[in-house]
Amino acid sequence: MMRRGVAVLERIAASPSFLAAAMGKTDKKKPGDPAKPGAEQEDGAVDNAFDLWLRRGLHQLYDTVAKEPIPEALLRMIEEDREAQEE
């Protein structure tokens, strides 16, 4: 499971849009720059596609973990801490 998660993160980090954003080389419009016709629509479509791909990948990897029940010992510790803060 962990190996698959690492592979997904490596693919995300290798994507050109991720690398460009990480290095500050995005096509975001700067004040005073002339607008390119249709550029905003293309950027939005790419962002939406990437967001959808990322959301699906993360759900595929972590939904089973998120659905696991919280251990009783952890719930007990949280409740004890909450009671200690109220005092």
Residue pairs with C-beta under 8 A, 6 or more apart in sequence:
1 61
4 61
5 61
8 57
8 61
12 18
12 54
12 57
13 19
15 50
17 46
17 50
20 26
27 39
27 43
28 43
29 35
29 39
29 40
